[in-house]
């Protein structure tokens, strides 16, 4: 049975990746979770914290990342706007791409659908780089061992096995 929210909209399963590499990184992630859950989302599962070197510049502070499974009645565009609002509320500055940041939230999977919207949002789900990111794949595997990529149809174990030894060795659960 598919559950509906109180307004009668279908609740969708969505995976989000949340990361931080400035300030108290764990507290930043926990605050992002609280802010997300107060706005039309319910957290169902949450991975452990994972620490990785910053990418593409490993000289920047290390990242801590998690993946969460939420239920939401928001559309993909409205969820993206919520994620951006949470990042901005927490003080994220978008001056230079991949600069250190207090909060980064990516939509990894939206109800097992492939979505590509070419407008000012330039939204693509699953996140186009997720298959190369150990800090997304390992926490996602932790909370959903049977997850399958909506576009390329590869299961999560196969995606993890495609990572290099260096990528697998550069991440640690904390």
Secondary structure, 3 states (H helix, E strand, C coil): CCCECCCCCECEEEEEEEEECCCCHHHHHHHHHHHHHCCCEEEEEECCCEEECCCCCCCCCCEEEEEEEEEECCCHHHHHHHHHHHHHHCCCCCCCCCCCCCCEEEEEEECCECEEECCCCCEEECCCCHHHCHHHHHHHHHHCCCCECCCCCCEHHHHHHCCCHHHHHCEEEC
